[in-house]
Amino acid sequence: MAKNLVKQEGAFTKESRSIINNNHSDVSLCTTQFDAVTGTTGTTLTNVVGMVTDSLGAGTYKFRVTIPCVATANTGIKFALKWGTASMITSAEYEAKAFTASGVVVTRGTTATDAALLLDSAAGVVILAEITGVFVVAIAGTLQLQAAQHTAHADTVSVYVNAQMQFEKIATN
């Protein structure tokens, strides 16, 4: 059950609107398959279509990004969140899992840097990526998922339609 509850009855107030809106998750879906290959995007982080939030106001958020994808041992794969506003996030803590057909690699990190790599697999045959964590937004803005090959190669790295990002405000600053 949500801790931020509507307790009033009667008129719909500004406070009620804020409570209700804060209890909705911001969910984004990949709407077009993303392909990175040398000669087009390659190793340059590029926006994944549809994977962008609405404007996130100041506060603390938990997030989950689930990315069905494919990367070869020749290319690897990397993911980052690009800030829509300079100095937007003051701190982030995250865990990233890169699943292959035979195992999983888990990394953990912290950052306060725009477009920092949250998952970076140099040579893994990654078929699913999951990134979870908590971050603090100081200045309202959007977040955009970006992807690329880790190593330039003719093989294609893909992010599939319906990959998703979910952000939920859990505290105000």
C-alpha positions in Angstrom: 0.0 0.0 0.0 1.2 3.5 -0.8 2.5 5.6 2.1 1.4 8.8 0.5 -2.3 8.5 0.9 -5.3 10.7 0.1 -7.0 11.2 3.5 -9.4 14.1 2.8 -12.9 13.8 1.6 -14.9 16.4 -0.3 -13.2 18.9 -2.6 -10.4 17.9 -4.8 -7.5 20.0 -3.5 -4.0 20.7 -4.8 -2.6 18.5 -2.0 -4.9 15.6 -3.2 -3.8 16.0 -6.8 -0.2 15.9 -5.7 -0.7 12.8 -3.6 -2.5 11.0 -6.4 0.0 12.0 -9.1 2.9 10.9 -6.9 1.5 7.4 -6.6 1.6 6.8 -10.4 4.7 5.3 -12.0 6.2 6.9 -15.1 6.4 4.0 -17.6 8.1 4.2 -21.1 8.2 1.5 -23.8 10.6 1.1 -26.7 8.4 1.7 -29.7 10.9 1.0 -32.6 13.6 -1.7 -32.6 16.9 0.0 -32.0 19.9 -1.3 -34.0 23.5 -0.2 -33.5 26.1 -1.2 -36.1 29.4 0.2 -37.1 28.9 2.7 -39.9 25.7 4.0 -38.3 25.6 4.5 -34.5 28.2 1.9 -33.5 29.8 2.8 -30.2 28.1 6.2 -29.9 25.4 6.3 -27.3 22.1 6.9 -29.1 18.5 7.5 -27.9 16.3 4.4 -27.9 13.0 5.5 -29.4 10.1 5.7 -26.8 12.4 5.2 -23.8 12.0 8.6 -22.3 10.3 9.8 -19.2 7.9 12.6 -18.7 9.4 15.5 -16.7 10.4 14.1 -13.3 10.1 16.7 -10.5 12.5 17.1 -7.6 12.5 14.0 -5.3 13.8 10.6 -4.8 12.9 7.9 -7.3 13.3 4.1 -7.6 13.6 2.8 -11.1 13.7 -0.4 -13.1 14.8 -0.7 -16.7 14.1 -4.1 -18.5 15.7 -4.4 -21.9 15.3 -7.5 -24.1 18.3 -7.2 -26.5 21.0 -9.0 -28.3 24.7 -8.3 -28.4 27.4 -10.6 -29.7 30.8 -11.4 -28.2 32.3 -9.2 -30.9 30.3 -6.1 -29.9 29.2 -6.2 -26.3 26.6 -3.6 -25.3 26.3 -0.5 -23.1 23.4 1.5 -21.7 23.1 5.0 -20.1 20.5 7.5 -19.0 20.8 10.9 -20.7 19.6 13.8 -18.6 17.2 16.4 -20.1 18.4 19.1 -17.7 22.0 19.9 -16.7 22.8 19.0 -13.0 19.5 17.1 -12.9 20.5 14.2 -10.6 22.6 14.7 -7.5 23.2 11.0 -6.7 22.3 7.6 -8.2 22.8 4.1 -6.9 22.2 1.1 -9.2 22.6 -2.5 -9.9 22.9 -3.8 -13.5 22.4 -7.4 -14.6 23.5 -8.7 -18.1 21.9 -12.0 -18.8 23.4 -14.5 -21.4 22.1 -17.9 -22.5 24.3 -19.5 -19.8 24.7 -17.0 -17.0 24.4 -13.5 -15.6 26.9 -10.8 -14.8 25.9 -8.3 -12.0 27.6 -4.9 -11.4 26.8 -2.2 -8.9 27.7 1.5 -9.0 27.0 5.0 -8.0 27.1 8.2 -10.2 26.1 11.8 -10.4 27.2 12.1 -14.0 25.0 12.6 -17.1 25.1 9.7 -19.5 27.2 7.6 -17.2 27.3 3.9 -18.3 25.0 2.0 -16.1 25.6 -1.3 -17.8 28.7 -2.0 -19.9 29.4 -5.5 -21.2 32.6 -5.6 -23.3 32.2 -9.0 -24.9 29.1 -10.7 -23.5 26.5 -12.3 -25.7 23.8 -10.4 -23.8 20.1 -11.3 -24.4 18.5 -9.4 -21.5 19.5 -6.4 -19.4 18.0 -5.2 -16.1 19.0 -2.1 -14.3 17.5 -1.1 -11.0 18.2 1.6 -8.4 17.4 4.8 -6.7 18.3 8.4 -7.6 17.8 11.9 -6.4 16.4 14.5 -8.8 17.4 18.1 -7.8 16.2 19.9 -10.9 13.2 18.7 -12.9 13.8 17.1 -16.3 13.4 14.0 -18.4 15.6 10.9 -18.7 16.3 9.2 -22.0 17.7 5.6 -22.3 20.7 5.4 -24.7 22.4 2.3 -26.1 25.4 1.4 -28.2 27.9 -1.3 -29.1 30.7 -1.5 -26.6 33.2 -2.4 -29.3 32.8 -1.3 -33.0 32.0 -4.3 -35.2 29.9 -5.2 -38.2 27.6 -7.3 -36.0 24.3 -5.6 -35.0 23.4 -4.8 -31.4 19.6 -4.6 -30.9 17.1 -3.4 -28.3 13.7 -4.9 -28.9 10.2 -3.3 -29.0 8.5 -3.2 -25.6 11.7 -2.8 -23.6 10.5 -0.7 -20.6 11.5 1.8 -18.0 9.6 2.5 -14.9 10.2 5.3 -12.4 8.4 5.8 -9.2 8.7 8.8 -6.8 9.3 7.4 -3.3 10.2 10.6 -1.4 10.2 14.4 -1.7 13.5 16.4 -1.2 
